[in-house]
Amino acid sequence: MTASLLNVHIPNVLNMVQAYSLYEGSFSVDKSKKFVPFDPDFDDPGDRPGSMFIDVHPFLLKTDAGLIICDTGLGYANDNGVLRLHENIRKLGHEPGDINYVLMSHLHKDHAGGMVTIESGTPRIAFPKAEYIVQRGEWEDAYSGISNSYRTEIFDVVQRSGNLVLVEGTGKVNDVISYAHSGGHTANHQVFHIHSDSEHYFFGGDVLPEPEEIFHNYVAKYDFDGRRSKELRQTYWAAGAPENWIFLFYHSKSIAIGRSQAREDGSFRLIDAQP
């Protein structure tokens, strides 16, 4: 794996980063790719044969350079039509208009639904002052009709907003945020690194969606290139664990924000780093 893909250089520009899960809920997903809310305290998995069960965690990162959202969830709203994502941001003392960057690992509907909101029956950009960072190839694939996991009506709103920033390959948004084309889950999936003086946050999207996949790695049939995703998970953990990266796990049912802890034998385990 090249240094450019890992992007391990940490510029000394920030004093602090704080990350928070904006937990949207737990869901079952069957072959129809429909996400159905699932409450493990009341619902029986046996009633949903052939389903996967996942949690959805968009993330908010507070940095000296601004507020960052990592992926936007399904876009579910409460009974008053307010995005759960917006509700959770307000619980942390911020408004949607305070967000400076929306970092999109890819554009499948469980990650991109909250890019927009509905106001008085009209779809509008959910974060009006934010730059939406998307890989150009992923944007083009979303409109190509290759998968029903994309909702192009959402992307139409984003495109008209003027907030869309298309990037290619590996690079930097600024001295805080860097991105790297990874492939794996989709052909043009990307991962992100968010840096401070003392911390290195890593968001692997659906290439590294759950902590269990670090230690029980496998080739996932739902990935565009499952072997590449498997290799990348090993590479990211091998690079990040010794350097104490903080990992953000979008679909975790256990640790959503975790970091490594060294064992006596020199190996590493994952521990909860959530504030």
Phi and psi restraints in degrees (value plus and minus 20) as a CYANA .aco file:
   2 THR   PHI    -100.2   -60.2
   2 THR   PSI     136.8   176.8
   3 ALA   PHI     -83.6   -43.6
   3 ALA   PSI     -50.9   -10.9
   4 SER   PHI     -85.4   -45.4
   4 SER   PSI     -56.2   -16.2
   5 LEU   PHI     -91.3   -51.3
   5 LEU   PSI     -61.6   -21.6
   6 LEU   PHI     -93.3   -53.3
   6 LEU   PSI     -54.2   -14.2
   7 ASN   PHI      34.8    74.8
   7 ASN   PSI      34.9    74.9
   8 VAL   PHI    -106.6   -66.6
   8 VAL   PSI     -27.1    12.9
   9 HIS   PHI     -87.2   -47.2
   9 HIS   PSI     112.6   152.6
  10 ILE   PHI    -135.2   -95.2
  10 ILE   PSI      85.3   125.3
  11 PRO   PHI     -90.9   -50.9
  11 PRO   PSI     124.5   164.5
  12 ASN   PHI    -109.2   -69.2
  12 ASN   PSI      59.7    99.7
  13 VAL   PHI    -145.7  -105.7
  13 VAL   PSI     -36.5     3.5
  14 LEU   PHI    -143.1  -103.1
  14 LEU   PSI     135.3   175.3
  15 ASN   PHI    -115.2   -75.2
  15 ASN   PSI     -50.0   -10.0
  16 MET   PHI    -179.4  -139.4
  16 MET   PSI     124.4   164.4
  17 VAL   PHI    -152.2  -112.2
  17 VAL   PSI     117.9   157.9
  18 GLN   PHI    -145.3  -105.3
  18 GLN   PSI     116.2   156.2
  19 ALA   PHI    -139.3   -99.3
  19 ALA   PSI     122.2   162.2
  20 TYR   PHI    -156.0  -116.0
  20 TYR   PSI     118.5   158.5
  21 SER   PHI     -96.3   -56.3
  21 SER   PSI     113.8   153.8
  22 LEU   PHI    -126.1   -86.1
  22 LEU   PSI      39.1    79.1
  23 TYR   PHI     -71.1   -31.1
  23 TYR   PSI     102.3   142.3
  24 GLU   PHI    -116.2   -76.2
  24 GLU   PSI     -42.9    -2.9
  25 GLY   PHI     122.9   162.9
  25 GLY   PSI     159.8   199.8
  26 SER   PHI    -129.8   -89.8
  26 SER   PSI     122.3   162.3
  27 PHE   PHI    -162.5  -122.5
  27 PHE   PSI     133.4   173.4
  28 SER   PHI    -125.0   -85.0
  28 SER   PSI     128.0   168.0
  29 VAL   PHI    -155.9  -115.9
  29 VAL   PSI     104.2   144.2
  30 ASP   PHI    -127.9   -87.9
  30 ASP   PSI    -187.4  -147.4
  31 LYS   PHI     -85.0   -45.0
  31 LYS   PSI     -37.0     3.0
  32 SER   PHI     -95.3   -55.3
  32 SER   PSI     -30.6     9.4
  33 LYS   PHI      45.5    85.5
  33 LYS   PSI       1.9    41.9
  34 LYS   PHI    -108.1   -68.1
  34 LYS   PSI     112.8   152.8
  35 PHE   PHI    -114.3   -74.3
  35 PHE   PSI      98.9   138.9
  36 VAL   PHI    -134.5   -94.5
  36 VAL   PSI     105.4   145.4
  37 PRO   PHI     -73.2   -33.2
  37 PRO   PSI     118.7   158.7
  38 PHE   PHI    -154.8  -114.8
  38 PHE   PSI     101.7   141.7
  39 ASP   PHI    -124.8   -84.8
  39 ASP   PSI      88.1   128.1
  40 PRO   PHI     -83.5   -43.5
  40 PRO   PSI     -37.4     2.6
  41 ASP   PHI     -99.8   -59.8
  41 ASP   PSI     -40.6    -0.6
  42 PHE   PHI    -146.5  -106.5
  42 PHE   PSI     -50.6   -10.6
  43 ASP   PHI    -111.2   -71.2
  43 ASP   PSI     127.7   167.7
  44 ASP   PHI    -122.9   -82.9
  44 ASP   PSI      99.1   139.1
  45 PRO   PHI     -76.9   -36.9
  45 PRO   PSI     -48.2    -8.2
  46 GLY   PHI     -85.0   -45.0
  46 GLY   PSI     -38.9     1.1
  47 ASP   PHI    -100.4   -60.4
  47 ASP   PSI     -25.0    15.0
  48 ARG   PHI    -147.3  -107.3
  48 ARG   PSI      47.2    87.2
  49 PRO   PHI     -82.8   -42.8
  49 PRO   PSI     124.4   164.4
  50 GLY   PHI      54.8    94.8
  50 GLY   PSI      -4.5    35.5
  51 SER   PHI    -123.4   -83.4
  51 SER   PSI     128.5   168.5
  52 MET   PHI    -112.8   -72.8
  52 MET   PSI     132.7   172.7
  53 PHE   PHI    -142.5  -102.5
  53 PHE   PSI     100.9   140.9
  54 ILE   PHI    -155.7  -115.7
  54 ILE   PSI     134.3   174.3
  55 ASP   PHI    -122.0   -82.0
  55 ASP   PSI     139.9   179.9
  56 VAL   PHI    -145.8  -105.8
  56 VAL   PSI      98.5   138.5
  57 HIS   PHI    -146.2  -106.2
  57 HIS   PSI      68.5   108.5
  58 PRO   PHI     -82.7   -42.7
  58 PRO   PSI     142.3   182.3
  59 PHE   PHI    -149.1  -109.1
  59 PHE   PSI     126.0   166.0
  60 LEU   PHI    -132.7   -92.7
  60 LEU   PSI     108.1   148.1
  61 LEU   PHI    -137.2   -97.2
  61 LEU   PSI     106.2   146.2
  62 LYS   PHI    -115.8   -75.8
  62 LYS   PSI     102.0   142.0
  63 THR   PHI    -151.9  -111.9
  63 THR   PSI     143.9   183.9
  64 ASP   PHI     -85.8   -45.8
  64 ASP   PSI     -36.2     3.8
  65 ALA   PHI    -116.5   -76.5
  65 ALA   PSI     -19.9    20.1
  66 GLY   PHI     113.7   153.7
  66 GLY   PSI    -199.8  -159.8
  67 LEU   PHI    -117.3   -77.3
  67 LEU   PSI     116.2   156.2
  68 ILE   PHI    -144.3  -104.3
  68 ILE   PSI     114.8   154.8
  69 ILE   PHI    -128.1   -88.1
  69 ILE   PSI     112.8   152.8
  70 CYS   PHI    -126.4   -86.4
  70 CYS   PSI      87.3   127.3
  71 ASP   PHI      38.5    78.5
  71 ASP   PSI     138.7   178.7
  72 THR   PHI    -144.2  -104.2
  72 THR   PSI     -12.7    27.3
  73 GLY   PHI      58.1    98.1
  73 GLY   PSI    -187.8  -147.8
  74 LEU   PHI    -101.5   -61.5
  74 LEU   PSI     -36.8     3.2
  75 GLY   PHI      64.2   104.2
  75 GLY   PSI       5.1    45.1
  76 TYR   PHI     -89.5   -49.5
  76 TYR   PSI     126.2   166.2
  77 ALA   PHI    -141.1  -101.1
  77 ALA   PSI     140.1   180.1
  78 ASN   PHI    -101.7   -61.7
  78 ASN   PSI    -194.4  -154.4
  79 ASP   PHI     -84.9   -44.9
  79 ASP   PSI     -38.7     1.3
  80 ASN   PHI    -115.0   -75.0
  80 ASN   PSI     -14.1    25.9
  81 GLY   PHI      62.3   102.3
  81 GLY   PSI      -8.2    31.8
  82 VAL   PHI    -111.7   -71.7
  82 VAL   PSI     109.9   149.9
  83 LEU   PHI     -75.8   -35.8
  83 LEU   PSI     115.6   155.6
  84 ARG   PHI     -78.8   -38.8
  84 ARG   PSI     -55.0   -15.0
  85 LEU   PHI     -79.5   -39.5
  85 LEU   PSI     -64.1   -24.1
  86 HIS   PHI     -85.5   -45.5
  86 HIS   PSI     -61.2   -21.2
  87 GLU   PHI     -76.7   -36.7
  87 GLU   PSI     -67.1   -27.1
  88 ASN   PHI     -88.1   -48.1
  88 ASN   PSI     -53.9   -13.9
  89 ILE   PHI     -85.5   -45.5
  89 ILE   PSI     -61.7   -21.7
  90 ARG   PHI     -86.4   -46.4
  90 ARG   PSI     -52.5   -12.5
  91 LYS   PHI     -81.6   -41.6
  91 LYS   PSI     -44.8    -4.8
  92 LEU   PHI    -113.1   -73.1
  92 LEU   PSI     -13.3    26.7
  93 GLY   PHI      69.7   109.7
  93 GLY   PSI      -1.2    38.8
  94 HIS   PHI    -147.9  -107.9
  94 HIS   PSI     142.9   182.9
  95 GLU   PHI    -130.1   -90.1
  95 GLU   PSI     135.1   175.1
  96 PRO   PHI     -74.5   -34.5
  96 PRO   PSI     -53.0   -13.0
  97 GLY   PHI     -91.1   -51.1
  97 GLY   PSI     -28.0    12.0
  98 ASP   PHI    -104.3   -64.3
  98 ASP   PSI     -34.8     5.2
  99 ILE   PHI     -93.1   -53.1
  99 ILE   PSI     113.9   153.9
 100 ASN   PHI    -119.6   -79.6
 100 ASN   PSI     -52.0   -12.0
 101 TYR   PHI    -160.1  -120.1
 101 TYR   PSI     118.6   158.6
 102 VAL   PHI    -139.1   -99.1
 102 VAL   PSI      91.9   131.9
 103 LEU   PHI    -118.4   -78.4
 103 LEU   PSI      97.7   137.7
 104 MET   PHI    -126.5   -86.5
 104 MET   PSI      94.0   134.0
 105 SER   PHI     -86.4   -46.4
 105 SER   PSI     -59.8   -19.8
 106 HIS   PHI    -184.6  -144.6
 106 HIS   PSI    -195.4  -155.4
 107 LEU   PHI    -139.9   -99.9
 107 LEU   PSI       1.3    41.3
 108 HIS   PHI     -81.8   -41.8
 108 HIS   PSI     132.7   172.7
 109 LYS   PHI     -83.6   -43.6
 109 LYS   PSI     -44.8    -4.8
 110 ASP   PHI     -99.4   -59.4
 110 ASP   PSI     -25.4    14.6
 111 HIS   PHI    -132.5   -92.5
 111 HIS   PSI     -44.0    -4.0
 112 ALA   PHI    -130.8   -90.8
 112 ALA   PSI     -23.4    16.6
 113 GLY   PHI     -82.0   -42.0
 113 GLY   PSI     -51.2   -11.2
 114 GLY   PHI    -109.2   -69.2
 114 GLY   PSI      -7.0    33.0
 115 MET   PHI     -87.8   -47.8
 115 MET   PSI     -43.9    -3.9
 116 VAL   PHI    -150.4  -110.4
 116 VAL   PSI     145.0   185.0
 117 THR   PHI    -155.7  -115.7
 117 THR   PSI     144.2   184.2
 118 ILE   PHI    -127.7   -87.7
 118 ILE   PSI     102.3   142.3
 119 GLU   PHI    -143.9  -103.9
 119 GLU   PSI      98.4   138.4
 120 SER   PHI      33.4    73.4
 120 SER   PSI      19.6    59.6
 121 GLY   PHI      61.6   101.6
 121 GLY   PSI     -19.3    20.7
 122 THR   PHI    -133.6   -93.6
 122 THR   PSI     107.9   147.9
 123 PRO   PHI     -90.9   -50.9
 123 PRO   PSI     112.7   152.7
 124 ARG   PHI    -155.6  -115.6
 124 ARG   PSI     139.6   179.6
 125 ILE   PHI     -81.1   -41.1
 125 ILE   PSI     114.3   154.3
 126 ALA   PHI     -96.9   -56.9
 126 ALA   PSI     -45.4    -5.4
 127 PHE   PHI    -150.1  -110.1
 127 PHE   PSI      66.7   106.7
 128 PRO   PHI     -86.5   -46.5
 128 PRO   PSI     -39.9     0.1
 129 LYS   PHI    -126.7   -86.7
 129 LYS   PSI     -12.9    27.1
 130 ALA   PHI    -116.5   -76.5
 130 ALA   PSI     129.5   169.5
 131 GLU   PHI    -107.3   -67.3
 131 GLU   PSI     108.9   148.9
 132 TYR   PHI    -116.5   -76.5
 132 TYR   PSI      92.4   132.4
 133 ILE   PHI    -116.5   -76.5
 133 ILE   PSI      94.1   134.1
 134 VAL   PHI    -154.5  -114.5
 134 VAL   PSI     119.9   159.9
 135 GLN   PHI     -87.1   -47.1
 135 GLN   PSI     113.0   153.0
 136 ARG   PHI     -76.9   -36.9
 136 ARG   PSI     -63.2   -23.2
 137 GLY   PHI     -83.4   -43.4
 137 GLY   PSI     -56.1   -16.1
 138 GLU   PHI     -87.1   -47.1
 138 GLU   PSI     -60.6   -20.6
 139 TRP   PHI     -81.1   -41.1
 139 TRP   PSI     -64.6   -24.6
 140 GLU   PHI     -86.7   -46.7
 140 GLU   PSI     -60.2   -20.2
 141 ASP   PHI     -83.5   -43.5
 141 ASP   PSI     -55.4   -15.4
 142 ALA   PHI     -81.4   -41.4
 142 ALA   PSI     -51.3   -11.3
 143 TYR   PHI    -112.3   -72.3
 143 TYR   PSI     -22.3    17.7
 144 SER   PHI    -103.7   -63.7
 144 SER   PSI     -34.5     5.5
 145 GLY   PHI      62.2   102.2
 145 GLY   PSI      -5.2    34.8
 146 ILE   PHI     -95.2   -55.2
 146 ILE   PSI     -37.3     2.7
 147 SER   PHI    -172.0  -132.0
 147 SER   PSI     125.1   165.1
 148 ASN   PHI    -105.9   -65.9
 148 ASN   PSI      -9.9    30.1
 149 SER   PHI    -102.5   -62.5
 149 SER   PSI     -23.1    16.9
 150 TYR   PHI    -125.6   -85.6
 150 TYR   PSI     122.1   162.1
 151 ARG   PHI    -135.6   -95.6
 151 ARG   PSI      73.4   113.4
 152 THR   PHI     -87.6   -47.6
 152 THR   PSI     -42.2    -2.2
 153 GLU   PHI     -83.5   -43.5
 153 GLU   PSI     -48.9    -8.9
 154 ILE   PHI     -89.8   -49.8
 154 ILE   PSI     -64.3   -24.3
 155 PHE   PHI     -87.7   -47.7
 155 PHE   PSI     -50.0   -10.0
 156 ASP   PHI     -79.3   -39.3
 156 ASP   PSI     -61.5   -21.5
 157 VAL   PHI     -85.5   -45.5
 157 VAL   PSI     -64.0   -24.0
 158 VAL   PHI     -83.1   -43.1
 158 VAL   PSI     -62.0   -22.0
 159 GLN   PHI     -83.6   -43.6
 159 GLN   PSI     -60.2   -20.2
 160 ARG   PHI     -91.6   -51.6
 160 ARG   PSI     -40.5    -0.5
 161 SER   PHI     -91.6   -51.6
 161 SER   PSI     -46.1    -6.1
 162 GLY   PHI      64.2   104.2
 162 GLY   PSI     -17.1    22.9
 163 ASN   PHI    -112.5   -72.5
 163 ASN   PSI     -26.8    13.2
 164 LEU   PHI     -96.7   -56.7
 164 LEU   PSI     110.8   150.8
 165 VAL   PHI    -142.8  -102.8
 165 VAL   PSI      91.8   131.8
 166 LEU   PHI    -112.2   -72.2
 166 LEU   PSI     110.1   150.1
 167 VAL   PHI    -140.2  -100.2
 167 VAL   PSI     144.7   184.7
 168 GLU   PHI    -155.8  -115.8
 168 GLU   PSI     116.6   156.6
 169 GLY   PHI      48.7    88.7
 169 GLY   PSI    -153.0  -113.0
 170 THR   PHI    -137.4   -97.4
 170 THR   PSI     117.6   157.6
 171 GLY   PHI    -196.9  -156.9
 171 GLY   PSI    -184.1  -144.1
 172 LYS   PHI    -145.4  -105.4
 172 LYS   PSI     116.9   156.9
 173 VAL   PHI     -97.8   -57.8
 173 VAL   PSI     -62.2   -22.2
 174 ASN   PHI    -181.3  -141.3
 174 ASN   PSI    -186.2  -146.2
 175 ASP   PHI     -93.5   -53.5
 175 ASP   PSI     -27.6    12.4
 176 VAL   PHI    -120.1   -80.1
 176 VAL   PSI     -62.1   -22.1
 177 ILE   PHI    -130.9   -90.9
 177 ILE   PSI     107.2   147.2
 178 SER   PHI    -147.2  -107.2
 178 SER   PSI     135.4   175.4
 179 TYR   PHI    -150.1  -110.1
 179 TYR   PSI     136.5   176.5
 180 ALA   PHI    -166.0  -126.0
 180 ALA   PSI     103.8   143.8
 181 HIS   PHI     -82.0   -42.0
 181 HIS   PSI     106.9   146.9
 182 SER   PHI    -135.4   -95.4
 182 SER   PSI     -50.9   -10.9
 183 GLY   PHI      44.3    84.3
 183 GLY   PSI    -177.4  -137.4
 184 GLY   PHI      74.5   114.5
 184 GLY   PSI    -110.0   -70.0
 185 HIS   PHI     -85.8   -45.8
 185 HIS   PSI     -67.9   -27.9
 186 THR   PHI    -143.1  -103.1
 186 THR   PSI     146.5   186.5
 187 ALA   PHI     -81.8   -41.8
 187 ALA   PSI     -49.0    -9.0
 188 ASN   PHI    -145.6  -105.6
 188 ASN   PSI      13.0    53.0
 189 HIS   PHI     -82.4   -42.4
 189 HIS   PSI     128.5   168.5
 190 GLN   PHI    -152.9  -112.9
 190 GLN   PSI     138.8   178.8
 191 VAL   PHI    -139.4   -99.4
 191 VAL   PSI     143.8   183.8
 192 PHE   PHI    -151.2  -111.2
 192 PHE   PSI     127.5   167.5
 193 HIS   PHI    -141.4  -101.4
 193 HIS   PSI     111.0   151.0
 194 ILE   PHI    -141.3  -101.3
 194 ILE   PSI     104.2   144.2
 195 HIS   PHI    -133.1   -93.1
 195 HIS   PSI     131.4   171.4
 196 SER   PHI    -157.7  -117.7
 196 SER   PSI    -197.9  -157.9
 197 ASP   PHI     -77.6   -37.6
 197 ASP   PSI     -57.4   -17.4
 198 SER   PHI    -138.3   -98.3
 198 SER   PSI     -28.9    11.1
 199 GLU   PHI    -149.8  -109.8
 199 GLU   PSI     132.2   172.2
 200 HIS   PHI    -152.8  -112.8
 200 HIS   PSI      88.1   128.1
 201 TYR   PHI    -114.5   -74.5
 201 TYR   PSI     119.7   159.7
 202 PHE   PHI    -146.9  -106.9
 202 PHE   PSI     106.3   146.3
 203 PHE   PHI    -135.3   -95.3
 203 PHE   PSI      91.0   131.0
 204 GLY   PHI    -118.4   -78.4
 204 GLY   PSI     -13.5    26.5
 205 GLY   PHI      33.6    73.6
 205 GLY   PSI    -151.6  -111.6
 206 ASP   PHI    -115.4   -75.4
 206 ASP   PSI     -11.3    28.7
 207 VAL   PHI    -100.8   -60.8
 207 VAL   PSI     -55.5   -15.5
 208 LEU   PHI    -151.8  -111.8
 208 LEU   PSI      51.8    91.8
 209 PRO   PHI    -104.9   -64.9
 209 PRO   PSI     -42.2    -2.2
 210 GLU   PHI    -157.5  -117.5
 210 GLU   PSI     123.1   163.1
 211 PRO   PHI     -84.1   -44.1
 211 PRO   PSI     -50.2   -10.2
 212 GLU   PHI     -80.3   -40.3
 212 GLU   PSI     -45.9    -5.9
 213 GLU   PHI     -93.2   -53.2
 213 GLU   PSI     -32.9     7.1
 214 ILE   PHI     -89.1   -49.1
 214 ILE   PSI     -63.3   -23.3
 215 PHE   PHI    -120.8   -80.8
 215 PHE   PSI     -38.2     1.8
 216 HIS   PHI    -146.6  -106.6
 216 HIS   PSI      45.3    85.3
 217 ASN   PHI     -95.3   -55.3
 217 ASN   PSI     125.3   165.3
 218 TYR   PHI    -176.4  -136.4
 218 TYR   PSI     147.4   187.4
 219 VAL   PHI    -109.3   -69.3
 219 VAL   PSI      94.6   134.6
 220 ALA   PHI    -106.3   -66.3
 220 ALA   PSI     110.4   150.4
 221 LYS   PHI     -89.5   -49.5
 221 LYS   PSI     -39.1     0.9
 222 TYR   PHI    -107.2   -67.2
 222 TYR   PSI     -21.4    18.6
 223 ASP   PHI    -106.2   -66.2
 223 ASP   PSI     128.5   168.5
 224 PHE   PHI     -80.7   -40.7
 224 PHE   PSI     -63.9   -23.9
 225 ASP   PHI    -156.2  -116.2
 225 ASP   PSI      66.4   106.4
 226 GLY   PHI     -83.4   -43.4
 226 GLY   PSI     -53.5   -13.5
 227 ARG   PHI     -87.2   -47.2
 227 ARG   PSI     -58.6   -18.6
 228 ARG   PHI     -86.0   -46.0
 228 ARG   PSI     -63.9   -23.9
 229 SER   PHI     -77.7   -37.7
 229 SER   PSI     -64.0   -24.0
 230 LYS   PHI     -79.4   -39.4
 230 LYS   PSI     -65.2   -25.2
 231 GLU   PHI     -85.6   -45.6
 231 GLU   PSI     -60.8   -20.8
 232 LEU   PHI     -85.1   -45.1
 232 LEU   PSI     -59.4   -19.4
 233 ARG   PHI     -78.0   -38.0
 233 ARG   PSI     -63.3   -23.3
 234 GLN   PHI     -85.3   -45.3
 234 GLN   PSI     -60.0   -20.0
 235 THR   PHI     -86.5   -46.5
 235 THR   PSI     -65.5   -25.5
 236 TYR   PHI     -84.3   -44.3
 236 TYR   PSI     -61.8   -21.8
 237 TRP   PHI     -88.1   -48.1
 237 TRP   PSI     -60.5   -20.5
 238 ALA   PHI     -82.7   -42.7
 238 ALA   PSI     -55.7   -15.7
 239 ALA   PHI     -99.0   -59.0
 239 ALA   PSI     -60.5   -20.5
 240 GLY   PHI    -105.4   -65.4
 240 GLY   PSI     -53.5   -13.5
 241 ALA   PHI     -80.7   -40.7
 241 ALA   PSI     -68.5   -28.5
 242 PRO   PHI     -86.0   -46.0
 242 PRO   PSI     -44.5    -4.5
 243 GLU   PHI    -115.9   -75.9
 243 GLU   PSI     -16.2    23.8
 244 ASN   PHI      42.0    82.0
 244 ASN   PSI      17.4    57.4
 245 TRP   PHI     -78.4   -38.4
 245 TRP   PSI     133.9   173.9
 246 ILE   PHI    -123.5   -83.5
 246 ILE   PSI     102.3   142.3
 247 PHE   PHI    -119.8   -79.8
 247 PHE   PSI     114.6   154.6
 248 LEU   PHI    -126.6   -86.6
 248 LEU   PSI      99.3   139.3
 249 PHE   PHI    -129.6   -89.6
 249 PHE   PSI      87.0   127.0
 250 TYR   PHI     -87.9   -47.9
 250 TYR   PSI     -53.2   -13.2
 251 HIS   PHI    -132.3   -92.3
 251 HIS   PSI       2.9    42.9
 252 SER   PHI     -90.7   -50.7
 252 SER   PSI     120.6   160.6
 253 LYS   PHI    -122.5   -82.5
 253 LYS   PSI     -16.1    23.9
 254 SER   PHI    -150.0  -110.0
 254 SER   PSI    -109.6   -69.6
 255 ILE   PHI    -116.8   -76.8
 255 ILE   PSI      93.6   133.6
 256 ALA   PHI    -104.8   -64.8
 256 ALA   PSI     -53.8   -13.8
 257 ILE   PHI    -147.9  -107.9
 257 ILE   PSI      91.7   131.7
 258 GLY   PHI    -155.3  -115.3
 258 GLY   PSI     141.0   181.0
 259 ARG   PHI    -160.3  -120.3
 259 ARG   PSI     144.3   184.3
 260 SER   PHI    -101.7   -61.7
 260 SER   PSI     135.0   175.0
 261 GLN   PHI    -158.6  -118.6
 261 GLN   PSI     108.2   148.2
 262 ALA   PHI     -93.6   -53.6
 262 ALA   PSI     120.1   160.1
 263 ARG   PHI    -114.0   -74.0
 263 ARG   PSI     147.7   187.7
 264 GLU   PHI     -83.4   -43.4
 264 GLU   PSI     -48.6    -8.6
 265 ASP   PHI    -104.0   -64.0
 265 ASP   PSI     -16.3    23.7
 266 GLY   PHI      73.1   113.1
 266 GLY   PSI     -29.1    10.9
 267 SER   PHI    -101.7   -61.7
 267 SER   PSI     156.9   196.9
 268 PHE   PHI    -148.6  -108.6
 268 PHE   PSI     125.3   165.3
 269 ARG   PHI    -136.5   -96.5
 269 ARG   PSI     149.4   189.4
 270 LEU   PHI    -124.7   -84.7
 270 LEU   PSI     113.9   153.9
 271 ILE   PHI    -145.2  -105.2
 271 ILE   PSI     139.3   179.3
 272 ASP   PHI     -90.2   -50.2
 272 ASP   PSI     112.0   152.0
 273 ALA   PHI    -137.3   -97.3
 273 ALA   PSI      -7.3    32.7
 274 GLN   PHI     -91.6   -51.6
 274 GLN   PSI     114.5   154.5
